């Protein structure tokens, strides 16, 4: 997948529910349409913002099919399929691949606190179960484990469909190192709205997987677009 095609704002979409605790597809349709109109590069469903720990597999598959139809190729569809169980993650990844995802998001395994070697083996096994591009989601504040830069780039070197990272470690030094050392076509997304603009401008990150864009998709899209355009001007001057 061409790196430039996926730069920008991706919305980590919420999953609306009705009073019966079923997915509210009327509200979901409105959310998706508002994102497409605002010009987001992609929509992420079944991320943690979208209640991934509490949705069952059938609900996720139904949502993929519904959202895929509504976006009508106007933006990309990313789907979270990572868990703290490697076999379960492989099963979910195969399912969402067949259901129509364009890109897979894999969160670092939570609670288990695996070693760096364990993280490497976990992500490698899942990535090998699909032909789709993979974005790894590093958020040590929620998972209690950090994916070290050395481990990340070991994976990138050996597993060709790992194409990027959603960096939500909150560690600016680490994010800077990832941006500086990344291969040419490797994508770095901010996982935090509050530092997205900073790391795009200062470290040349490629965009943000945003929560705020659920509410203000147009404003987030315009801000990130201007920051990316500013970087392009600097590079050409």
C-alpha positions in Angstrom: 0.0 0.0 0.0 1.4 3.4 -1.1 2.4 5.4 2.0 1.1 8.7 0.7 -2.3 7.2 0.1 -2.8 6.5 3.8 -1.3 9.7 5.3 -3.7 11.9 7.2 -6.6 11.4 9.6 -8.1 8.0 10.4 -11.0 8.0 12.8 -11.0 5.5 15.6 -14.8 5.2 15.4 -17.0 4.7 18.4 -19.6 1.9 18.3 -23.0 3.3 19.1 -25.5 1.1 21.0 -29.2 1.2 21.6 -31.0 0.6 24.9 -31.0 -3.1 24.2 -27.2 -3.1 24.0 -27.4 -3.9 20.3 -25.4 -2.0 17.7 -27.3 1.1 16.7 -26.8 1.0 12.9 -28.8 4.1 12.3 -26.4 6.2 14.4 -23.4 4.2 12.9 -24.5 5.1 9.4 -24.6 8.8 10.4 -21.2 8.7 11.9 -19.7 7.0 8.9 -21.3 9.4 6.4 -20.0 12.4 8.4 -16.5 11.0 8.3 -16.5 10.4 4.6 -17.9 13.9 3.9 -15.1 15.3 6.1 -12.5 13.7 3.9 -10.8 11.3 6.4 -8.3 8.9 4.9 -9.8 6.0 6.7 -12.1 4.6 9.4 -11.0 2.3 12.2 -13.6 0.0 13.6 -13.2 -2.5 16.5 -10.5 -0.5 18.0 -10.5 0.0 21.8 -12.5 3.3 21.3 -15.0 1.1 19.4 -15.4 -1.3 22.3 -13.3 -4.1 20.9 -13.0 -6.0 24.2 -16.8 -6.2 24.5 -17.9 -6.9 20.9 -18.4 -10.5 19.8 -17.0 -11.8 16.6 -20.3 -11.8 14.8 -21.0 -8.2 15.7 -17.6 -7.2 14.3 -18.2 -9.1 11.0 -21.6 -7.5 10.6 -20.1 -4.0 11.2 -17.3 -4.5 8.7 -19.8 -5.4 6.0 -22.1 -2.5 6.9 -19.3 0.1 7.1 -17.6 -1.2 4.0 -20.8 -0.7 2.0 -21.4 2.8 3.4 -18.0 4.2 2.7 -18.3 2.9 -0.9 -14.5 3.0 -1.6 -14.3 6.7 -0.6 -11.9 5.9 2.2 -10.1 2.9 3.7 -11.4 0.6 6.3 -9.1 -0.5 9.1 -10.2 -3.2 11.6 -8.7 -4.1 15.0 -8.2 -7.8 15.5 -5.5 -7.9 18.1 -5.9 -9.5 21.5 -3.6 -10.8 24.2 -4.1 -14.4 22.9 -2.1 -15.2 19.7 -4.3 -18.0 18.5 -7.5 -15.9 19.1 -5.9 -13.0 17.3 -5.0 -15.2 14.3 -8.6 -16.4 14.1 -10.0 -12.9 14.3 -7.6 -11.6 11.7 -8.5 -14.3 9.2 -12.2 -13.5 9.8 -11.9 -9.7 9.3 -9.7 -10.3 6.2 -12.4 -12.4 4.6 -15.1 -9.9 5.7 -13.5 -7.0 3.7 -11.0 -5.1 5.9 -8.4 -3.1 4.0 -5.9 -2.8 6.8 -5.4 -4.6 10.1 -4.6 -3.0 13.5 -2.9 -5.2 16.1 -2.6 -3.9 19.6 0.3 -5.0 21.8 -0.9 -7.9 24.1 -2.4 -6.5 27.3 -2.1 -7.7 30.8 0.2 -10.7 30.0 3.4 -8.5 29.9 5.2 -10.6 27.3 8.9 -10.2 26.6 10.2 -8.5 23.5 10.8 -11.9 22.0 7.3 -12.8 22.9 5.9 -9.7 21.2 8.0 -10.4 18.1 6.6 -14.0 17.8 3.1 -12.9 18.6 3.0 -10.2 15.8 4.9 -12.3 13.3 2.4 -15.2 13.7 -0.6 -13.0 13.3 0.8 -11.0 10.3 1.6 -14.3 8.5 -2.1 -15.3 8.7 -3.2 -12.5 6.3 -2.1 -10.8 3.1 -3.4 -7.4 4.3 -1.1 -4.6 5.5 -0.6 -4.5 9.3 -0.4 -1.4 11.6 0.9 -2.2 15.0 -0.6 -0.3 17.9 1.8 0.5 20.7 0.1 1.9 23.9 2.1 0.8 26.9 -0.1 2.9 29.3 -3.0 0.6 28.6 -1.3 -2.7 27.9 1.5 -2.5 30.5 4.2 -3.4 27.9 6.1 -1.3 25.5 7.1 -2.4 22.0 10.7 -1.4 21.9 12.0 0.3 18.7 14.5 -2.5 18.0 11.7 -5.1 18.2 9.5 -3.1 15.9 12.1 -2.8 13.2 13.0 -6.4 13.5 9.4 -7.2 12.7 9.4 -4.7 9.8 12.5 -6.2 8.3 11.3 -9.8 8.5 7.5 -9.4 8.0 6.8 -7.5 4.8 3.1 -6.7 5.4 3.8 -4.8 8.7 3.8 -1.3 7.2 3.3 1.0 10.1 2.8 1.8 13.7 0.2 3.7 15.8 2.4 5.3 18.4 0.5 6.0 21.6 3.4 5.3 24.0 3.4 9.0 25.0 7.2 8.9 24.9 8.3 11.7 22.6 11.9 10.4 22.6 10.7 7.0 21.4 8.4 8.4 18.8 11.2 10.6 17.5 13.5 7.6 17.3 10.9 5.5 15.4 10.4 8.4 12.9 14.1 8.9 12.4 15.1 5.2 12.0 12.1 4.0 10.0 12.4 2.5 6.5 11.4 4.8 3.6 7.8 3.4 3.2 7.0 2.8 6.9 4.1 4.8 8.3 4.0 6.4 11.7 0.6 7.5 13.0 0.1 9.4 16.3 -2.2 7.6 18.6 -2.8 10.7 20.7 -4.7 13.7 19.4 -3.0 16.1 21.8 0.5 15.5 20.3 -0.4 14.6 16.7 0.3 18.0 15.2 3.6 18.2 17.1 5.0 14.9 16.0 3.9 15.5 12.4 5.7 18.9 12.3 8.7 18.0 14.4 9.3 14.3 13.6 7.6 14.0 10.2 4.9 11.5 11.3 2.3 10.7 8.7 -1.0 11.4 10.5 -3.2 10.4 13.4 -5.6 7.7 14.3 -7.9 10.0 16.1 -10.6 9.9 18.7 -11.4 13.6 18.5 -12.4 13.3 14.8 -15.5 11.4 15.9 -16.8 14.8 16.9 -14.7 17.2 14.7 -13.6 15.3 11.6 -13.4 18.3 9.3 -11.3 20.3 11.7 -8.9 17.4 12.4 -8.6 16.7 8.7 -7.8 20.3 7.9 -5.3 20.6 10.7 -3.4 17.5 9.7 -3.5 18.3 6.0 -1.9 21.7 6.6 0.8 20.1 8.8 1.6 17.5 6.1 1.6 20.2 3.4 4.0 22.3 5.5 6.4 19.3 5.7 6.2 18.8 1.9 7.1 22.5 1.4 10.1 22.2 3.7 11.3 19.1 1.8 11.0 20.7 -1.6 12.7 24.0 -0.6 
